[in-house]
Amino acid sequence: MTAGPPLLEVEGITKAYPGVVANAGVSFAIRHGAVHALLGENGAGKSTLVKIIYGLVRPDAGRMRLAGAPYAPASPAAARAAGVAMVFQHFSLFEALTVAENVALGMERPPPMRRLTARIRAVSGAYGLPLDPDRPVADLSAGERQRVEIVRCLLQEPRLLIMDEPTSVLTPQEVEILFGTLRRIAAEGTSILYISHKLEEIILLCESATILRGGKVVAGCDPRQRAARELAEMMVGRLIAPAARAAAPGGAPVLEVAGLSLPPAGPHGRALREVGLTVAAGEILGIGGVAGNGQDELLAALSGERRAAAAAVRLDGRPIGALGPAARRAAGLCAAPEERLGHAAAPDMTLTENALLTGAVRERLVRRGMIDWRAARAFAARVVAAFDVRTPGTEVPARALSGGNLQKFVIGREILQRPRALVVNQPTWGVDAAAAATIRQALIDLAAGGAAVVVISQDLDELLELAHRFAALNEGRLSAARPVEGLTLREIGLMLGGAHGMQAARPEAGRLAHDPA
Amino acid sequence: MSGLAGIDPIAVAAALIVASTPILLAAIGELVAERAGVLNLGVEGMMILGAVVGFAAAVATGDVWLGLLAAAAGGAALAALFALLVLGLLANQVATGLALTMFGLGLSALIGQGYIGVRPPPAGRLDLPGLTDLPVAGRLLFAHDVLVYAGLALVAGVWAFLRYTRAGLILRAVGESHDAAHALGFGVRRVRAAAVVFGGACAGLGGAHLSLVRVPQWTEGMTAGAGWIALALVVFASWRPWRVLLGAWLFGGIAVLQLNLQAAGVKIPVEYLAMSPYVVTIVVLVIISADRTRAALNAPAALGRPFHAAG
């Protein structure tokens, strides 16, 4: 932290899209060597602001200054040339290319491949981010992919490093090591703009914060001086009641899975190995895990998209492992996958049609092969009303709804079918806090009504809040479930597979990264 | 099977190299376009337009070189139209490519009306004193027209470009994930347009090889499906340049064999041989898709997907 003018000054940045003002007069400043948080809900304008700083989007109004000089990048290349690097939330990596090729693509003037390979090894080792430069990215885990992005940025010796929600794919141990790396980078004089909606992380890592709500700066503060609840209220603008969980039940087992093994479905898929679980009536089982460890595969195996041996999945004792999704729904097992558009809902079909697609069997919306449109519309309208889905009506395409509203719809559509067992994957991913609270409460209420609920999520806080018992998916294997009561974050991290080979940054890391060779 | 004895293997091999050149040129161009993520089904149309434009230019100027240049320009122009529709106006790639083939066939017939039965200026062959006269190698290696060597050089060039240059890396990156490439600041549309136009120029040259060197004269629809074979060839080669060369020789060999077998009086219906490249391609496709974990790694991941720049 050095005195003098800030590294980056943002003044009155405004950017409007048709129908929405993403940023309205946003101003803030980042000091040299500071870790600055940009905090806000989904849709608060964080992404747009970051894209403007990185040269991907041009603002309608406003100015920026970098180290005192006017800064208006016309492209990411210009931003990189000025010393601004970015690690993306959805990785900007090329699966078929090797680590070294991916790094080379992100650099303005990459050295010859052999020298680059050596530098990647040196820098990644020094910062505790081990990487093999010659491996294709397709073979890497999510955590390793993030290392590629970070190393790619570090090799450019940036003055400002932007990190967009970097911890969503990491285990707690990996997060800890990442924070060590980031503190070391900051100590060497590189400023970091850290975007997140995870308050505990920001309190741990950042020394200043700008809070965005509805595209406007609502507060600037030192997060270390604030409680997480205070920050949350500033971010959301009102109080959020935590979901109320019922006591752990002692019901009979409803959903039982035993010895479920499936080969990977595609080139980048995971195999499920000997997965077993039991969920009782009234119980919520939380399944955590770093992305790509078999979550999608587990959901597909439970929903019936992929079939297994009949005895591998049982509902109320009845073997249903060989049944398809419609037959399982009829039996009482409903599911909502992670991807809203294109998996849970057909984007270009209306809400009524989407309600019909999964509700046809249990809600008797089809009679002798003919669709009962009136009943279908009524069912869709019930979902919209019960889950406060903000939509002009049931005849709009699913694509037109915001992420949070569509998520409420696809979850609500399953819950209103009164399933015996419900499996959801990432039920509140990319959903604003209010909608997330609605969805969580609905899941709790469903369980309280006697259903068995499986929540697969990468958000550990969510699982700890919802679940009675917790199990971890790691490389396609499911750990034994443990009661959430009394579980520590550290224990959970070890269940999730620990640090995946990461190690703390070594003291000489900085010298290596800045070595001109 | 006494007929087989009448076939001269060296003559067949030499003819094979010549016969494979048009599909080799077209396929290597299409390979570049597909590695950039654009599926251009208009290869047949670009080839035949190249054939007629090259023919007309050569006849008009009396210079084969100018003819070849015009052929490349003709193919490139049609490809540029495709690029404008598909990349600029986000038209559907498959439908536009099919339309391009129809359009090319029709336009070439129109342009070629006055050229039926005309003889073009003769195309030169390599003639190196000493080398060309060598007993076997001379006929195999040193007695072809320029385009044969150009085709080989192009394969080597494209291979080296994709493997060793930064521009080649960017082109592959664009074909793998246009969103990621865009996020890094690469001009996805520009790269793709350049790749498509290059592919068009190559297809045009391939067509000109038919009308100026191999046949040489102009007849309507003379490409007779060579463009489709070239498309199949790219898939057959699983998007690798050297395998394109191998496949071109294989498919070209089938065509030559077909003529020789007929001349030698072997009774195999022509249709079997004519359909064999496609059958082989389907078999190869099945083989490379059989291993599910590897299948998707072969094709460029963004192939045929439209790119909308967001924000």
Interface residues (C-beta under 8 A of the other chain):
Chain A: T48 K51 G55 L56 V57 S75 P76 A77 A79 R80 F88 F91 S92 L93 F94 E95 A96 L97 E101 A104 L105 G106 P110 A138 P264 A265 G266 P267 H268
Chain B: R166 L169 I170 R172 A173 E176 S177 D179 A180 A181 A183 L184 G185 F186 R292 T293 R294 A295 A296 L297 P300 A301 G311
